[in-house]
């Protein structure tokens, strides 16, 4: 909160044109404060996969990894929204798979009843999919939205090659 207050005060102070004459060291203070303002308003979290490619077989179960990393001093967010979509082969469209926000959860289309969050921790947005079909193979996007912050990661689900002897 203090850096925000300093940002507001410096913004008001910089508007005064005679300050550079009265306080020649103000340029240094403004530069330091501007850096504090940008650090304060920078990204608070990011999303990352444990692996970018997951391989499974038809009829099996699979977990598409998506882990959230937040600054430790931030309290857990109850309004964090997690959305999983499947990217079409031409990347022009996204098909809704699963959305969760707090206790509210919804799966869509052919994914209904087959997908859920792994939920091993509040920072785990990994998607568990059961009874994988041929139509399930492709690329999936995990998007996490927390207030004005958001981040995404793409995970590829591939078919395990089976060799017949």
SVG drawing of the C-alpha trace seen along z (x, -y; Angstrom):
<svg xmlns="http://www.w3.org/2000/svg" viewBox="-23 -27 43 88">
<polyline fill="none" stroke="black" stroke-width="0.4" points="0.0,0.0 2.9,-2.4 4.4,-2.2 1.0,-3.0 0.7,-6.1 4.2,-7.1 3.3,-6.7 0.3,-9.0 2.3,-11.6 5.1,-11.6 2.5,-11.8 1.1,-14.9 4.6,-16.3 5.8,-15.8 3.0,-17.9 4.4,-20.9 6.9,-22.6 9.1,-24.5 10.0,-21.4 13.2,-20.7 14.5,-24.1 13.6,-23.7 14.6,-20.0 17.3,-19.1 17.5,-15.5 13.9,-14.9 14.7,-13.3 16.4,-10.5 13.5,-10.1 11.1,-10.0 13.1,-7.3 13.2,-5.2 9.5,-5.7 8.6,-4.8 10.5,-1.6 8.7,-0.8 5.3,-1.5 6.1,0.9 7.3,3.6 4.2,3.2 1.9,3.5 3.8,6.3 2.7,9.9 1.5,11.5 1.4,15.1 2.2,17.3 1.0,20.6 3.3,23.4 3.0,27.1 5.0,29.8 5.3,31.1 4.1,29.7 3.2,33.1 1.2,35.9 0.8,39.3 -2.0,41.8 -4.1,44.5 -7.7,44.6 -10.0,45.5 -7.4,44.5 -7.2,41.7 -4.9,38.8 -3.9,35.6 -3.1,32.5 -0.7,30.5 -1.2,26.8 0.4,25.4 -0.1,21.9 2.8,20.0 1.9,16.9 3.9,14.5 4.0,15.9 2.8,12.8 -0.5,12.8 -3.4,14.4 -5.2,17.3 -7.8,15.9 -11.4,17.2 -12.2,15.5 -9.5,17.2 -11.1,18.6 -9.6,21.6 -10.7,22.4 -9.7,25.3 -10.3,25.2 -9.4,27.5 -7.8,25.8 -9.0,26.8 -6.5,28.1 -6.5,24.8 -6.1,22.8 -9.0,20.5 -11.5,21.7 -11.5,23.0 -13.9,25.6 -14.9,25.2 -13.9,28.2 -14.1,27.1 -14.5,23.9 -14.1,23.6 -14.3,20.6 -14.3,21.5 -16.9,24.1 -18.6,23.6 -17.5,26.0 -18.8,26.8 -17.8,29.2 -19.0,29.0 -20.2,31.1 -18.6,34.6 -16.4,33.8 -19.3,33.7 -18.8,36.2 -15.3,37.1 -13.2,34.1 -12.4,32.5 -9.6,30.6 -7.0,32.7 -7.2,30.4 -4.2,31.6 -3.7,28.0 -5.2,24.6 -2.4,23.9 -3.1,27.0 -5.2,26.3 -4.4,29.7 -7.3,31.3 -8.0,35.0 -9.8,36.7 -11.2,40.2 -12.2,42.6 -10.1,40.8 -11.5,41.0 -9.9,40.5 -11.6,37.1 -9.9,36.0 -6.4,35.9 -5.0,32.5 -3.9,29.3 -5.5,27.9 -5.2,24.5 -5.2,23.8 -6.1,20.2 -6.0,18.8 -7.6,15.5 -7.2,13.7 -8.7,10.2 -6.9,8.3 -4.1,10.8 -4.1,13.8 -1.8,16.4 -2.1,19.4 -0.3,22.5 -0.8,25.1 -0.5,28.8 -0.6,31.4 -2.4,34.7 -1.1,37.4 -2.0,41.0 0.3,43.7 1.5,45.7 0.7,49.4 2.7,51.8 1.1,55.2 3.5,58.1"/>
</svg>
